[in-house]
Amino acid sequence: MFDDLPLRKNLLANFAGRVWASGISLVFIPLYIRFLGIESYGLIGIYLSLMSLFSILDMGLSTTLNRELARQSTAPGNEQEARDMVRSMEAVYWGIGFIVALATILLAPLVPRYWVNPKGVTADTVQRAVMIMGFLIAFDWPAALYTGGLMGLQRQVQLNSIRAGMGTLQAVGAVLILWLVSATISAYFLWQIIIAIVQTAMLALFLWRALPRTIRQSHFRRELLTKNWKFTAGVSGITVLATVLTQADKVIVAKMLSLEAFGYYVLAFNVAGGLSLITTPMFSALFPKFSQLYAEKKESELSTLYHKGCRFLSILTFSIALPLAFFARETLQIWIRDPVTVERTHLLLSVVVVGTALNALMILPYTIQMAFGWTRLILFQNTASLLLLVPAMFLMIGKYGAVGAAIVWVVLNTSYIAFQIPIMHRRLLSGEMSRWYISDVGIPLLIILAVVLPSRWLLPADISLTATAFWIVTTAAASFLAPLCVFAFFWKNGQTP
């Protein structure tokens, strides 16, 4: 589907790296819960929420660096500016990281008092864990900037090699620490600090080596930070609103419900978050390519690549999300093997994965807007969504608990597909809206539903977990292959469905 060799290599590297790093993390989640308990596992969710909330202070710098290094790589004579830009953003990024870390450490006593509601763990344990999170943030934070730079330079094979290796050490090492040294949340986070230091150092080293060499040393230049201020400000605004939109539910659930209930909610989102194995590699590979094609004014080639990407993304997303949504209970039984956790999580997982799949479909429309430097639409829609989201969350959580928050997540992402796509295609790639709805999304969805629904209905009631696992995997494989066969039939006959 993608004829460009470097792009194909980047896609494969991104998929392989993401699948390995995230997949191995998911595999070890049952062990984390077994060693730590569901409440301490919820504290890992607190850390992820804090990192997401603090990402608003990125101010669009990592995305801007990605875009600018991709654009500058198409023309010679920008070597010194590229190195100076990295140096300038690096100085700002490290400074922000240490400020965020210090704030986290100082505010740690307030977390068990005013935010989370622990029962099985003490307030001192929560406070100590949050303080350690502060040190972790200091070293984990700058990795996003170096990642953005490597993606912009399309050094994604190197990037994913680092991610895969460090992800393995992170997951396997954490389990060994919990098993052999100390089964505490503090020990878990101390190990994460060691991994963060090594990973950030490696990313920085690879980025600087990938930049073109110059006679002069790189130095801080304020004008390079202000040069792209409109795009950076737009991305920063999008990041702020998107972060609040995606983390408000977790903040409110942690406040309104027990830490145990929050742990189940985090578990459902972590499983559904496996769809990032698809979206993140697609964005990482296609954003620099979209930016290059836009800079070179190759709109026809850009349009073709956009639709190929959207169709491929839909097939991958639906072939994983729909089997997971319809077989949520069985999947958790196979994976977690704890009846209480399965019973309290399976419905949450079914709802959350639907909302996450809808969100995944929007990643390439978002990518094309970023490549064109048009941030206004996303800013407007995120602002409107936020005004409705928070009151809806309080209402639905109060009435239906964590499932209510998951329902709001589905409605939010449905609104993106219903409203953002038509508006976007009036300005960008004009006239191609129906192609996105019908060919890129609609046909793959209908074909995969035609596979998954009969499979759900025909699943025997009394079969072993091994046979159930084989049934689900076979359903997912058939879901992936069926639309490919349909599209291949049309392409063979010179038609585009």
N, C-alpha and C positions, 0 to 999 in steps of 0.2 A: 504493500500500500504506500510505502514511502521510498521513492526511487533515489533520493539523495543519500549517498553513502555515508558521509559524516553524520547526517541527521539520523540515519538508521542505526549507526554505531552508538550515538548518544542515547537514542530511545532504548536500545537493548541494554546498554550499561545502566541507565536509570532504572529500568524495570528490574534487572538482576540485583542491583545494589539495594533498591528499596524493598524488594520482596525478601531478600536475605535478612537485611537489618531489622525490618519491621516484623517479618515473619518469625524470626527467632525470638524477638521480644514477646510476641503473642503466645508462642509456644510455652514460654516460662511463666506466664501470668498465673496459671493454676498453682504453681509452686510458690510464687510470691504470696498468694492468698493463704496457702497452707502454712507457710512459715510465719507470716506476719499477722494474719487475720484480716477480715474484711474492713475493719475500721482503719488499721494502719495502712492498708492498701488504698483506702480513700485519701490518705495524706499524700500519696503519690499523685492522685488526681488534683489535690490542692496545689502541688508544685507545678503541674502542667497548666493549671488555670492561671497561676501567678505569672508564669513565663508568657502565656498568651496575652494576659492583660498588660504586662510590661512591654510587649512587642509594639505597643503604640508609640513608645519612645524611640523606636527604630527610625521614625520620621521619614519613611520611604527611602532611606539611604541604601539599603541592600538591593532593592529593586532598581533604583536609579543606577547604581554601579553595574548591575547586570546589563541593563539596557545600553548604557553608554559604552561599556567595554565591547559589547556586541556591535554597536554602530561604528565605533572607532576602528575596529578590526577590519572593516571593509575598505579603508583608505589609509595609505602610508602617511607618515609625517606627524602622527599623533602619539608617538611613543612616550615622550616626556610628559605630556599631559595625562596619559593613562597612569603612569607611575605616581605622579603628583596627586591625582585624584584618589588613588588607593590610599596614599599616605594621609591625605587630608581627612578622608572618611574614617580611616583607622583611628586617628587621634580622637575624633569625636565619639566614635563607637565605644572605645575602651573607657573613656571618661564617663559616658552614660552608664555603662555596665557597672562600674564601681559605685556610682551614686545609687543605682537601683539596689545593689547588694547591701549597701550600708542602710538604706531605708528599710529593707526587708528585715535585717537583723534588729534594728531599733524598734520596729513595730511588731516583732514576733509575739510579745506578751499579750497583744490585743486580739490575736487570732482565736485562741480558745475561749476568750472572754466574750467577744462580740460577733464572731463569725460562725465557726463550726460548733457542733454540739456533741462532744465525745461522751461515751458511756463506758466502753470497755477499756479505754486507754485514759491515762491521767492528763490533766491540763499541762503539767510540766513536760510530759513526753511530747505533746503537740508543740509547745513553745520551743523546746530544744530542736525538734525536727525542722521547724520553720527557720530558726537561726542558722542551722546547717544549710538549708536551702539558699539562704542569702549568699554564703560563700560559693555554693554551686553556681548560682546565677552569674557571679563575677567572672567565672572562667568559661561558662557555657554560652553566655550572651554574645561575645564577638564572633562565634562560629558562623552566625547567620551572614555577617558581612563577607567573610572569606568565601563562604558557599556561593553567595551571589556573584562575586567576582569570577570564580572558577566556572560558573554556569555561563556567564557572559562571554568568557573566552572559549567556551565550548570544550573545556577540559573535563568532561563529565565522566570519562572512564576513570581518570585518576580520582575524581571526587567520590565516585561510588565505590572504588576500591577501599578508600579510607573509611567511608561510612559502613561498609560491610564488615571490615575487620574490627573497627571499634564497636560496632553494634554487637558483634559476637562476644568480644571481651566484656562489654557492659552487661549483657544478659547472663552469660555463663558465670562470670566472676561474681555477680550479685548473688546468684543462687548458692555458689560455693561459700561466699562470706556468710550468708544467712544460715547455711547448713553446718559449717565447720567452725565459725568464729563466734557470731552473735546474731540471733534471730530477732533483731530489733530494727526499727525504721531508721534510727540514727546510723547504724552500721551500713544499711543500704545506701543512704545518701552520701556517706563518707566515701564509699566506693565510686559513686557517680562523680564526685569531685575529681578523683584521680583520673578517670576516663576523660572528663571534660578538659582537663589541663593538657593531656596528651593529644586529644583530637584537635583542639583549637590551635595548638602549636604546629601540628602537621598541616592543617588547612592553610595557615598563614605562610608556612614555608613553601608549599606547592604553588600558592597564588603568586608570591613574589618571584619564584623561579619561572613561572609561566609568562610573566609580563616581559615585553621586549626590553632589551638592555639599552641603556643610554649613557652618554658621557658624564652628565651631571647626576649627582645624587638626587633622589626624590625628596621633596620637602612640602610642608604644609602651605596650601594656597587657598585663602578664603574665597577668592572669586570663583573657584571651581565648585565650591559648595553652593554658591548663589546662582551659578550659571544656569542650572536646571531647576530653579526654585519652583516654577509653576508645576512641572511634572512631579517633583519631589513633594510639594505641598499637597497635590491631589492624591498621590499615593499614600501620604501620611494620613490624610483625612479618611481615605478608604480603609486604611489599616485600623485607625481608631474605631471607626464605626463597625467594621467587620469583627473586630476583637470583642467589642461590647456585645454585639449580636450573638456571637458564638459562645461567649463565656458568661453572659448574664444568667442563662438558665442554671449553670453550675453554681454561680455565686448564690442565687436565690434558693436553689435546692439545698445547698449546704447550710444556708441560714434557716430555712423553714422546716427542714426534715432532720432526722438524726444522721450522725456520721456514718452509721451502718447503711441507712437507705441511700446516702450519697455514694457509698462504696459500690452498691449495686448499679447505680446510675452511671458511675464512671466506668464500670466494667462493660456495660452495654455500649457506651460510646467508644471505648477502646476497641471492642470487637468490630463495630461498624466502621471505626476509623481505619480498618484494614483496606477500605476502598482508596485510601490515600496511596496505597501501593500502585494504583492506576493513575490518579490525578497528578500527583507530584512529579513522577517521571515525564508525563505528557507536557506539563507546564515547563519543566526544566529544559526539555529538549526543544520545544516549539517556540517559546518566548524569544530567545535570541534569534532564531530563524525568521520568525515573523518580523522582528525589528529590522533585520537585515533586508528582507524583501520590501518592506515599507520604505526604508531609506533609499533603496535602489529603484523604487516606483514600479515594481513588478506585480501589479495588482492581480492580473490573471493567474499567475503562479501562486500568489498568496491565497487567492480564493480557492483554488483547487486543493492546496495543502490544508486549508482550514476545514473544508468539508470532509476530506479524507480523515483528518484527525478527529472531527466530531463523530463521524460514523464509527470509527474504530473504538473511540472512547465509550460510545453508547453500548456497543456489543460487549466490551469487556465489563463495563459497570453492571449492566442488567444481568449478564450471565453469572456474576458473583452475588449481586445484591438480592435478586429475586429468590434463588434457592436458599440463601441465608435467611431471608425474611419469612419464607413459607416453612422452613425447617428449623426455626430458631430453637425450639425446645430440644429437638433431637441433636442439633449441633452442640448445644451446651451440655447435654447429657454425655456425649462422646468426649467432650473436651474437659469440662470442669469436674464431672462425676460427683457432684455434691447436690443431693436432692433439694436442699433448702435454697441454695444459690440458684439452681436451675428454675425452681418455681417462682422465685422473686425477680428473675431477670429476663425470662424468655419473652414475655409480652413487650417489655421495654425494648429489647433488642429488635423485635420485629418492626416496631414503630420507628425507632431511631434509624435503622438501616434504610428504610424507605426515604426518610428525610435526607440522609447522607447521600444516597444515590441521586436524588434530585439536585442536591448541591454539587455533586461531581459533574453533572451534565453542563453546569455553567462555567466550568474552569476554562474552556477554550474561548467561549465568547468574552470572558473576562480577559484572557490573554491577548486577544486581538485588540481589545480596547486599550490595554496597556501598551502594546506595540505601536499603536497609532498616537499614543500620548493623550488619549481622550478619557479623562477621569470623571467628568461632570455627572454622567448618567449614574454610575455606581454610587457616587457620593449622594446624589439626590435620593435614589431608591433606598440606600442604607439608612439615611436620615428618616425617611418616612417609615421604614420598617421598625426602627428603634422606638419611635414614638408610640407604636402599637404593641411592640413586643413586651416591654417591661410590665405594663398593666395586665396584658394577657397572661404572662407567666404567673404573676401573683394570683390571678383569678383561677387559672387552670391547676396550678400546684395545690392551692388551697382546697380545690374541689376533688381532684383526681390523683393527687400526689405526684410522684415522679413521672408517671405515664402522661399526666397533663402537660408537663414540660416537653415531653417527646412529641406530643401532638402539635404543640405550637411550632416546634422545629420543622415538622412536615409542612404545615401551612405556610411558614415563612419561605421555604424553598420553592414551594409551588407558586408563590407570588412572583418569584424571580423569573421563572420560566414563562409565566403568563404575561408579564408586563415588560420585563427588560429586553427580551429578544425582539419583539416588534419595534420598539423604539430604537434599539441599536441598529437594526438592519435598514432603517430609514436613512441613516447617515453613513454607516460603514458597510461595505459590500451590499450596496443597495439592491433591492429586488430579490434577495436570496433567502428571505425569511421562510417561505413555504418549503424550500428545499431542506432547511434545518429541521423544521417541525416534522415533515413527512418522511424524507429519505434518511436523514441523519439520526433521527430519534424515534419517530413513530413506527416505522417498519421493523427495526430491530426489537422494539418493545413488544409488538404484537407477536412476532415469531417466537420470542423467548417465553412469553406468557403461554403460548400454545404448547410449549414443552414442559414448563414447570407445573402448571395447574393440573394436568393429567397425572404427572408424577406424584404430586402431593396426594391426590385422591386415591391413587393405586398403591401407595405405600402400605405394605402389610403391617398389621397391628403387632404381631408377636414374632419379631425377628431380633437377632442379636445386635449389639452395638456395632460390631464389625460389619455385619451385613448392611446396617443402616448407613454407616459411613460410606460404604461402597455405593449404595443407592444415591446418596446426596452428591458424591463426587461425579458419578455417572450423569446425573441430572445436570450438574453444572457444565460438564464437558459437552453434553448434547446441546445445552443452551448456547454455548459458545460457537459450536460448529454449524448449527442449523442456519443462523443468519448469514454466515460466511458462504454456505452452499447456495443459498438463495441469491445473494449478490453475485456470486461467481457465475451462476446460470445467466443472469441478465447481462453481465459484462461480456460473457462468451458470445452472446448474440448481439453485441454492439449496442446495448441499451443500458440506461441508468434508471433504476427503480426510484 
